[in-house]
Amino acid sequence: MESYFDKKTKELYDKADKIIDTYAVLKANHKDEKFEIDIPQDFKNEFFSLVDKVNLSLMEEKDNFYGYFLFQMSREIRFDISSPTAVNFKGAKYVIYFNPIIFLNLNMRQMESTIKHEILHIVSMHLVRAKELKGKYSTLAINIAMDIVVNKYLDYLPPYSTTLEWLNSKYSLNLEPYETFEYYVEKIQIELDLQEEDEDGEENDSNNNENIETDYNPEKTHDIWEDSNDIDEKTLKEFTEKFTNISQKGKIPEYLQGMISSLKNSKGELPWNLYLKKLMGTVESNKKKTITRRNRRQPNRLDLRGELRGHKAEIAVALDISGSISDEEFKQAIKEVLNIVKNYNHEITIIECDNEIRRAYKVKTVKDIKDRINTRGGTKFTPVFEYSNNKKFNLLVYFTDGEGEGKLQVIPRGYKILWVISGRGDKLSLIEPYGLVKKLSKVEIKEDTSDISVVRDDGYSMANQSPIL
């Protein structure tokens, strides 16, 4: 027997359909004029009354966090979003948008899941993290990566949802669950680059009305984030913390608790290793020939090989060995460096220095890292830059507690610089650092450092959590 909720959903869908039909006719008759979709107030009232029922259902569940979070958000209707729901930040509030044509095709549980989906994006700070990766990765790769991360925690997803299972099947991958958004986006982009370009293209929208979306389109699901108010990361994080604090009225799932803890422990900015990823995209690049892709300029010439993006990176990793950085901190950090550069043609040189350079050697894996020379000298930064100026480095990553000279005796030439300040340090003593300065969060001190894979210091472990057993 059909429930009252299902009947109301169908009734509202029919009304929404009439609204866009009216708009289409009006636009067809006045092609040279611009019109906004006229949404009657009665329809808005009825629609949000139905959303209230979904919200009440969320608040009655064990993980009522989502219901209380939704209760704080502003709500609007937009027919031009290509997903059931979408979010952005406006007027000191998070706003959730609903496309009735897509949303009303869902059952109650699926409606709940799509709302949870948007809230998980917020708590994971995806609005900030995605913005930092734009330009290096495609919009499609970023959207897919974010969605598979949050959807891994949800049941009752709409049938078209972007999941890890769908991704692995579509691209013949074998990616593991509970990795970070940044990890997935890199893997996805590699696969997208290998795909043949479809010159004809496929239309995802079934109509030609620019203000109406009737089908789900993963490439456009987060376009509305661009309409958010221009707000700095620190302030957005503070608002997000406020929303999450108010929403915690009872016991919440372990994965959600982990996300919230990471949000509160982060500094409101991207961690040093994500900035390293961005810098890696700017080093000298060359093209690598491949037989798996057709030549872009002459796709019909099967005898010509295509090209893939390739990078040549000469990377120096300087380590202040004056006793300010622990072995655990440095080993975890160098593992992060190696993980980031593994998809590039690279060569890493480790430079050990206190008030002078003590040793420089090359590494390919964590196993190549040598025990540090036991010295207790002071710290001077200049020797590392004198050494680097005579090499062909593209990038210098300098790990230190930040205490050294106030001014370099030489000016760095020809390479980018990323300073990573130890968890025990405060700030960099240099007045002019000539590069980015980021903080290295403290890591857990372990007696056995042979397995450091479980230690994370990037401040965003919320997207890298397998269920706690």
Buried (B, 14 or more C-beta within 10 A) or exposed (E): EEEEBEEBBEEBBEBBBEBBEEBBEEBEEEEEEEEEBEBEEEBBEBBBEBBEBBBEBBBEEEBBBBBBBBBEBEBBBBBBBBBBBBBBBBEEEBBBBBBBBBBBBBBBEBBBBBBBBBBBBBBBBBBBBBBBBEEBBBBBBBBBBBBBBBBBBBEBBBEBBBBBEBBBEEBEBEBEBBBBBBBBBBBBBBBBEEEEEEEEEEEBBEEEBEBBBBBBBBBBBBBBBEEBEEBEBEEBBEBBBEBBEEBBEEEBBEBBBBBBEBBEEBEBBBBBBBBBBBBBBEBEBEEEEBEEBBBEEEBEEEEBBBBBEBBBBBBBBBBBBBBBBBBBBBBBBBBBBBEBBEBBBBBBBBBBBBBBBBEBEEBEEBEEBEEBEEBEEEBBBBBBBBBBBEBEBBBBBBBBBBBBBEEBEBEBEEBBBBBBBBBBBEEBBBEEBBBBBBBBBEBEEBEEEEEBEEBBBBBBBBBBBEEEE
